[in-house]
Amino acid sequence: MRDRLSFDTRPTRAIVIGAGIGGLTTAALLARRGYSVLTLDRAIVPGGCASTFQRRGFTFDVGATQVAGLEAGGIHHRIFSELEIDLPEATFCDPACAVYLPGETEPINVWRDPHKWQAERQRQFPGSEPFWQLMGKLFRYSFAFQQRDPVLPPRNLWDMWQLVRAVRPDTLFTVPFTYWTVGDALRWFKLDGDDRLRTFLDLQLKLYSQVDAEETALLYAATALGISQAPMGLYHLKGSMQVLSDRLVSALKRDGGKLLMRHAVENIDTQGGKVTGVKIRNLKTDEVWTESADIVVANVTVQNLVQLLEGEGKRSSGLPLPMRGYKHRVEKLPDASGAFVVYLGVEEAAIPANCPPHLQFLYNATGPIGENNSLFVSVSQPGDGRAPQGKATIIASSFTDPRQWWNCRDYEALKQEYTQEAVSRLGDYFHLTPETIVHVEAATPRTFQQFTGRDRGVVGGIGQRISTFGPFGFANRTPLPNLWLVGDSTHPGEGTAGVSYSALTAVRQIQSEIMPQL
């Protein structure tokens, strides 16, 4: 595909900030399409929140633990096909999640088989089927629309044309629901008094949208809740989540791209209202220099993007004029969540028989674990490469307010309190004793900021409220020419599949900028 740029005697030079999945996908696709690409990241290994680390023979997924979009026609399948690299080995998560509500010993199993899932929800939530039928219909039409590669939100005529050409008659069915939340739909079907259903939806949606049912945009929720069923599904990768980034890195380097780890971008340089390059610091040698670029793609949060443009003084006056309103919008966003994560390496005897790969627990008891008093748990499977033979990994995370981790008087004491509480609660399901626990480690928002550079260590991008999802969210195109944003701050949101869609959209937009010259 390099001949697409044969009109130019010098390849267009692109710098990608951040080697998370969104950044690596952007970089690999640009390199494949003939661009000269330099990718920079402050961490030790690529992958961002979908990377891994090793301890005592165990491999722990840092944040993301499951993948969507590996099926034929799925986003990872499409991208890996273009890059001509093999998809990683994976198995379906079935159930996608086993959800335990307070005081209940039988889980709500989110099955991959649509018929099994329908029977499960009818048994668990009598009278709710009309709501689920609407969600299923919205999912089918919205997902088909997304697969036709619309650009959301559009920012110029080319973007608008991509949006219009993705519309079909069935897409129009979704239009009246654009301003609905899940809470609105529950009230429409007179299910707002079903506390058990709402609790289940709150738990699941918090994982995918960062907000509860009352605030989550209905069209976003339909996709988030529907992606678990066949012919789609959630996947558990063999080896670790790291295989995704490793394969993207191999494609990037094969096609002439360059990746520098332990290199932080301190500023995005502009001149005359246009991006000209970046200021880089080698975190190993402390060497600082400026690298010029025709295009800069930032795989960062919107908060980080503003900081990179403001300059060292961190003043609004340092922002290019087109970005002043952008910063104002960023500052008005509701506070994002951080995550507390505990990583356990255990003897296989600690894992109950037939344990699903993903579980979610909600607790009645008060305690320090997160503002919603829940844990999302991922468990390694025998032979998946995450643990030595006869052992397993347990990763449990809970949302938490990042501010308490920066304002606390004794950080280590707070971290220890959270760790002990998490292990104690996990002990209600797993067989955790001093004899079965081999390794314990925890991460907080401060940990995530240190290793990923994300502002305040927040996770999961922007909450998918009406005001910030899809057509109302932050665009890949920024107000500055030649500057793009990818990742979980842009459509369609968090997750490896979401950020990969974001990357593909940005690459298509970048190529559209040169099409008139062909």
C-alpha positions in Angstrom: 0.0 0.0 0.0 3.0 2.3 0.0 2.4 3.3 -3.6 -0.5 5.5 -2.3 2.1 8.1 -1.3 4.3 7.7 -4.4 3.3 11.3 -5.5 5.5 12.6 -2.6 9.3 12.3 -2.9 9.5 12.5 0.9 7.3 10.4 3.1 5.0 12.4 5.4 6.5 12.3 8.9 4.1 11.3 11.7 4.8 11.3 15.4 2.6 9.2 17.6 2.5 10.0 21.3 1.7 7.0 23.4 2.2 3.3 22.7 -1.1 2.0 24.1 -3.2 -0.1 21.7 -4.7 3.1 20.2 -1.3 4.6 19.5 0.3 1.4 18.3 -2.6 0.7 15.9 -2.4 4.2 14.5 1.4 3.9 14.1 1.3 0.5 12.5 -1.5 1.5 10.0 0.3 4.7 9.1 3.6 2.8 8.5 1.8 0.3 6.5 0.3 3.0 4.3 3.7 4.6 3.6 4.2 7.2 6.3 7.4 7.7 8.2 6.4 7.0 11.8 8.0 7.7 15.2 6.2 6.4 18.2 7.1 7.5 21.7 6.1 6.2 25.2 7.3 6.9 28.7 6.8 3.3 29.9 9.2 0.3 29.9 7.0 -1.9 27.7 4.3 -1.0 25.1 0.6 -1.6 25.5 -0.4 1.1 28.0 -3.3 -0.1 30.1 -3.3 -3.4 28.1 0.3 -4.3 28.9 1.6 -6.8 31.4 4.2 -7.3 34.1 5.9 -10.4 35.5 6.4 -11.5 39.1 7.7 -14.8 40.4 6.7 -16.7 37.3 3.3 -15.1 37.0 2.2 -12.8 34.2 -0.3 -10.1 35.2 -2.4 -8.1 32.8 -2.1 -4.5 34.0 -5.6 -3.3 33.3 -7.5 -4.7 30.3 -8.1 -8.4 30.6 -10.5 -9.2 27.8 -10.8 -8.4 24.1 -13.7 -7.8 21.6 -13.4 -7.7 17.9 -11.4 -10.8 17.0 -14.2 -12.4 15.0 -14.4 -12.1 11.2 -15.3 -8.5 10.4 -14.4 -7.4 13.9 -12.1 -4.4 14.3 -9.0 -6.3 15.4 -9.6 -8.9 12.6 -9.9 -6.0 10.0 -6.8 -4.2 11.3 -4.6 -7.4 11.6 -5.7 -8.4 8.1 -4.6 -5.1 6.6 -1.3 -5.3 8.5 -0.9 -8.9 7.4 -0.2 -10.3 10.8 -1.8 -13.2 12.6 -4.5 -12.7 15.2 -3.5 -14.0 18.6 -4.8 -17.3 19.9 -7.9 -16.8 22.1 -10.9 -18.5 23.6 -14.4 -17.1 24.1 -15.4 -15.9 27.6 -18.5 -17.9 28.2 -20.1 -16.6 30.3 -18.6 -13.2 29.5 -19.2 -12.4 33.2 -20.7 -14.0 36.3 -22.3 -11.3 38.3 -22.9 -11.8 42.1 -25.4 -9.3 43.7 -25.2 -8.7 47.5 -26.2 -11.7 49.6 -26.7 -14.0 46.6 -24.8 -17.2 46.0 -26.1 -17.8 42.4 -24.6 -15.6 39.8 -26.3 -13.9 36.9 -24.4 -15.4 33.9 -24.0 -13.3 30.8 -23.9 -16.1 28.3 -22.5 -15.8 24.8 -25.3 -17.9 23.3 -28.1 -15.4 22.7 -30.8 -18.0 23.5 -29.1 -19.0 26.8 -28.7 -15.3 27.7 -32.4 -14.7 26.9 -33.5 -17.5 29.2 -31.1 -16.3 31.9 -32.3 -12.8 31.9 -36.0 -13.8 31.8 -35.4 -16.0 34.8 -33.4 -13.4 36.7 -35.5 -10.4 35.8 -39.1 -11.4 35.1 -41.0 -8.9 33.0 -38.0 -7.2 31.6 -37.9 -8.9 28.2 -39.4 -5.9 26.3 -36.5 -3.8 27.5 -33.9 -6.4 26.4 -35.6 -6.7 23.0 -35.3 -3.0 22.5 -31.6 -3.1 23.5 -31.0 -6.0 21.1 -32.6 -4.2 18.2 -30.6 -1.0 18.9 -27.4 -3.0 19.1 -28.0 -4.7 15.8 -28.6 -1.4 14.0 -26.0 0.6 15.8 -23.3 -2.0 15.3 -24.1 -2.4 11.6 -23.8 1.4 11.4 -20.5 1.4 13.2 -19.1 -1.3 10.9 -19.7 1.0 7.9 -17.0 3.4 9.4 -18.9 6.6 10.1 -16.9 9.5 11.6 -18.3 10.7 14.9 -18.4 13.5 15.6 -17.8 15.0 12.1 -15.7 18.1 11.9 -15.5 18.8 8.1 -17.2 17.9 4.9 -15.2 14.7 4.4 -16.2 13.5 7.9 -19.8 14.4 7.2 -19.8 12.4 4.0 -18.4 9.3 5.8 -21.2 9.7 8.3 -24.0 10.1 5.7 -22.8 7.1 3.6 -22.9 4.9 6.7 -26.6 5.6 7.2 -29.2 3.0 6.1 -33.0 3.0 6.6 -32.6 0.8 9.7 -30.2 3.3 11.2 -33.1 5.7 11.4 -34.7 3.5 14.0 -32.0 4.5 16.4 -32.4 8.3 15.9 -35.3 8.8 18.3 -33.2 7.2 21.1 -30.2 9.5 20.6 -31.1 11.6 23.7 -32.2 8.6 25.9 -30.4 7.2 28.8 -30.8 3.6 30.1 -32.7 5.2 33.0 -35.2 6.7 30.5 -35.7 3.3 28.8 -36.3 1.6 32.2 -39.0 4.2 33.0 -40.5 3.8 29.5 -41.0 0.0 30.2 -42.1 0.7 33.9 -39.0 -1.1 35.2 -37.5 1.8 37.1 -38.8 0.2 40.3 -36.9 -3.1 39.7 -34.0 -2.5 42.0 -32.3 -5.8 41.2 -32.3 -5.1 37.4 -31.0 -1.6 37.9 -28.3 -2.8 40.2 -27.2 -5.3 37.6 -27.2 -2.7 34.9 -25.3 -0.2 37.1 -22.6 -2.8 37.7 -22.2 -3.8 34.1 -22.4 -0.3 32.6 -19.9 1.1 35.1 -17.3 -1.3 33.6 -17.9 -0.1 30.0 -19.3 3.5 30.2 -17.8 4.7 33.5 -21.2 5.8 34.7 -24.4 4.1 35.9 -27.6 3.3 34.1 -29.2 6.6 34.9 -26.5 8.5 33.1 -25.3 6.1 30.4 -26.4 7.0 26.8 -28.9 4.3 25.7 -27.3 3.8 22.2 -23.9 3.3 23.8 -25.3 0.9 26.4 -27.0 -1.2 23.7 -23.6 -1.9 22.1 -21.7 -2.4 25.4 -24.3 -4.9 26.7 -24.8 -6.6 23.3 -21.2 -7.2 22.3 -20.9 -10.3 24.6 -23.3 -12.4 22.5 -22.6 -14.4 19.4 -21.7 -13.9 16.6 -19.5 -11.4 18.5 -18.2 -12.1 21.9 -15.5 -11.3 24.5 -12.2 -13.2 24.2 -9.5 -14.4 26.6 -6.1 -14.2 25.0 -3.6 -17.0 25.3 -0.3 -15.7 26.8 -1.5 -12.3 28.0 -2.9 -9.0 26.7 0.7 -8.2 25.8 0.4 -10.3 22.6 -1.8 -7.6 21.0 0.7 -4.8 21.4 3.7 -7.1 20.6 2.1 -8.0 17.2 1.4 -4.4 16.4 4.9 -3.4 17.3 6.3 -6.1 15.0 4.1 -4.8 12.1 5.2 -1.2 12.8 8.9 -2.1 12.7 8.5 -4.4 9.7 7.1 -1.4 7.7 9.9 1.0 8.7 8.3 2.6 11.8 10.3 3.4 14.9 9.3 2.9 18.6 11.2 4.5 21.5 10.2 3.4 25.0 11.2 5.4 28.1 10.9 8.6 26.0 8.4 11.2 27.3 6.8 13.9 25.1 6.9 17.1 27.2 5.3 19.5 24.8 3.6 19.6 21.5 5.1 22.5 19.5 3.0 24.8 17.4 3.7 27.8 15.2 1.2 30.0 13.4 -1.7 27.9 14.7 -0.3 24.7 13.3 1.5 21.7 14.9 5.2 21.5 14.0 6.6 18.8 16.2 7.2 17.7 19.8 9.7 18.2 22.6 11.1 14.8 23.8 12.9 13.7 27.0 14.9 10.5 27.2 14.0 9.3 30.6 17.1 7.1 30.8 19.7 9.8 29.9 17.6 13.0 30.6 18.6 14.2 27.1 16.0 16.7 25.7 15.5 17.5 22.0 12.8 18.6 19.6 11.6 16.5 16.7 9.7 18.0 13.8 6.6 16.4 12.3 4.0 16.9 9.6 1.4 15.1 11.7 1.1 14.4 15.4 -1.3 11.8 16.8 -1.8 11.8 20.6 -2.9 8.6 22.2 -3.5 10.4 25.5 -6.5 11.7 27.6 -8.0 15.0 26.6 -6.6 16.4 29.9 -3.1 15.3 28.9 -3.6 16.8 25.4 -4.3 20.2 26.8 -1.3 20.0 29.1 1.0 19.0 26.3 -0.2 22.1 24.3 0.0 24.6 27.1 3.7 24.3 27.5 5.9 24.2 30.6 4.2 27.1 32.2 0.8 25.3 32.2 -1.0 28.5 31.5 -4.0 29.0 29.2 -2.1 31.9 27.6 0.3 29.2 26.3 -2.5 27.5 24.3 -3.0 28.2 20.6 -6.1 30.2 20.2 -8.2 27.4 18.6 -7.6 25.3 21.7 -8.9 27.8 24.3 -12.5 26.6 23.9 -11.4 23.0 23.8 -9.7 23.4 27.2 -12.8 25.1 28.7 -14.8 22.0 27.6 -12.3 19.6 29.1 -12.3 21.5 32.4 -16.1 21.2 32.6 -16.0 17.4 32.3 -17.2 15.5 35.4 -14.4 13.9 37.4 -13.2 10.6 36.0 -12.6 7.5 38.0 -9.3 5.8 38.9 -8.8 2.2 39.7 -7.5 0.2 42.6 -6.2 -3.2 41.4 -4.9 -6.1 43.4 -2.8 -8.8 41.7 -2.7 -12.2 43.2 -0.5 -15.2 42.3 -2.1 -18.3 43.9 -2.0 -22.0 44.0 -4.5 -23.6 41.7 -6.3 -25.0 44.7 -7.4 -21.4 45.5 -9.7 -21.4 42.4 -13.1 -23.0 42.7 -14.1 -25.7 40.2 -15.6 -24.3 36.9 -14.6 -20.8 37.8 -15.5 -18.4 34.9 -12.7 -16.1 33.6 -14.5 -13.0 34.7 -16.7 -12.3 37.7 -18.2 -9.2 39.3 -19.1 -8.9 43.0 -21.2 -6.2 44.7 -21.0 -6.0 48.5 -23.5 -4.7 51.1 -20.8 -4.3 53.7 -19.1 -0.9 54.0 -15.4 -0.7 53.6 -12.6 1.1 51.6 -13.1 -0.8 48.3 -14.2 1.8 45.8 -17.1 4.2 45.8 -19.4 1.6 44.3 -18.3 -1.2 46.7 -17.7 -3.7 44.0 -14.9 -5.8 42.5 -14.4 -6.9 38.9 -12.3 -10.1 38.9 -10.3 -11.8 36.1 -9.0 -15.3 36.6 -6.3 -17.0 34.5 -7.2 -20.3 32.8 -5.1 -23.5 32.8 -2.6 -23.4 30.0 -3.2 -19.8 29.1 0.4 -18.8 29.8 -0.3 -16.5 32.8 0.8 -18.7 35.6 3.2 -21.7 36.1 1.7 -25.1 36.1 -0.4 -25.8 39.1 -0.9 -22.0 39.8 -3.2 -19.2 38.7 -3.6 -15.4 38.7 -6.5 -13.4 40.2 -6.8 -9.8 39.2 -9.4 -7.7 41.1 -10.2 -4.1 40.4 -12.5 -1.5 41.8 -13.2 2.1 40.8 -11.9 4.7 43.1 -11.7 8.5 43.4 -8.2 9.5 42.3 -8.2 12.5 44.6 -8.0 10.5 47.8 -4.8 8.9 46.6 -3.1 12.2 46.0 -4.5 13.9 49.1 -4.1 11.2 51.7 -1.8 11.7 54.7 -0.3 8.1 54.5 -0.4 6.7 51.0 1.2 3.3 51.9 -1.2 2.8 54.8 -4.2 3.5 52.6 -2.9 1.2 49.9 -2.4 -1.6 52.5 -5.9 -1.1 53.9 -7.4 -1.4 50.4 -5.3 -4.5 49.7 -6.3 -6.3 52.9 -10.0 -5.5 52.3 -9.9 -6.7 48.7 -8.2 -10.0 49.7 -10.6 -10.5 52.5 -13.6 -10.0 50.2 -12.1 -12.3 47.5 -11.8 -14.9 50.2 -15.6 -15.2 50.3 -15.4 -16.9 46.8 -11.8 -18.1 46.4 -9.9 -20.4 48.8 -7.4 -17.8 49.9 -5.1 -18.8 52.8 -1.4 -18.0 53.6 -0.7 -21.4 52.0 -2.5 -20.7 48.7 -1.4 -17.1 48.2 2.0 -16.9 46.5 2.2 -13.2 45.6 0.2 -10.1 46.4 0.7 -6.7 44.7 -1.5 -3.7 44.3 -1.8 -0.6 42.0 -3.5 2.7 42.6 -4.2 5.8 40.5 -0.7 7.0 41.5 0.7 3.8 40.1 -1.1 4.2 36.8 0.0 7.8 36.4 3.6 6.9 37.1 3.7 4.2 34.4 1.2 5.5 31.8 1.4 9.2 32.3 -2.4 9.5 32.3 -3.5 12.6 34.1 -4.2 11.7 37.8 -4.0 8.0 36.8 -7.6 8.0 35.5 -8.9 5.0 33.6 -11.5 4.2 31.0 -11.8 7.5 29.2 -14.7 9.8 29.3 -18.0 8.7 30.8 -20.5 7.9 28.1 -23.2 10.3 29.0 -25.5 11.9 26.4 -23.2 15.0 26.3 -20.1 13.1 25.6 -20.9 9.9 23.6 -20.8 9.4 19.9 -22.0 12.5 18.0 -21.5 14.7 21.0 -18.1 13.5 22.1 -14.5 14.6 21.5 -13.5 14.2 17.8 -10.3 12.6 16.5 -9.7 15.8 14.7 -8.6 18.6 17.1 -9.1 22.3 16.4 -5.4 22.4 15.4 -4.4 21.4 11.8 -2.3 18.2 11.7 -3.1 17.2 15.3 -5.2 14.1 16.0 -6.5 12.5 19.2 -7.0 8.8 19.5 -7.8 6.5 22.4 -10.6 6.2 25.0 -11.4 9.9 25.1 -12.8 9.6 21.6 -15.6 7.6 19.8 -16.5 4.9 20.5 -14.9 4.8 23.9 -12.8 2.5 26.1 -11.5 -1.1 25.5 -9.1 -2.4 22.9 -11.8 -2.6 20.3 -12.9 0.9 21.0 -9.5 2.5 20.8 -8.7 0.5 17.6 -11.8 2.0 15.9 -10.6 5.4 17.0 -7.2 4.7 15.5 -8.6 3.5 12.2 -10.8 6.6 12.0 -7.8 8.9 12.6 -5.7 7.2 9.9 -8.6 7.5 7.4 -8.9 11.2 8.2 -5.1 11.7 7.8 -5.2 10.0 4.4 -8.1 12.1 3.4 -6.0 15.2 3.9 -3.7 14.2 1.0 -6.3 12.8 -1.3 -6.9 16.1 -3.2 -3.2 16.1 -4.1 -3.3 12.7 -5.8 
